[in-house]
């Protein structure tokens, strides 16, 4: 698990994963998309492959890289309790803001009614 997080901590590797999420690509396509050198991209692909995040297959004369799902599922599984906690906090915040909004709207309506009643009382005089 920790290795997966260490691998994902690198911005270049995350950018490579983002590209591969869109479609499988060969090294040349990744080099052009990221503007990095081929040796640099190959180094990062090796780290991603060793971590099990990507796999390489041969298509003709090209070595094509694609995402694998299993290690990311492990990260997802580890993050799930934290996400649930964040969702609960955001839900509570949303409820609080809805109550404040409703209270403010209620106060505005009460003030408007009071002004209307006062205007009506003056007109009756």
Secondary structure, 3 states (H helix, E strand, C coil): CHHHHHHHCCHHHHHHHHHHHHCCEEHHHHHHHHCCCHHHHHHHHHHHHHCCCEEEEEECCEEEEEECCHHHHHHHHHHHHHHHHHHHHHHHHHHHHHHHHHHHHHHHHHHHHHHHHHHHHHHHC
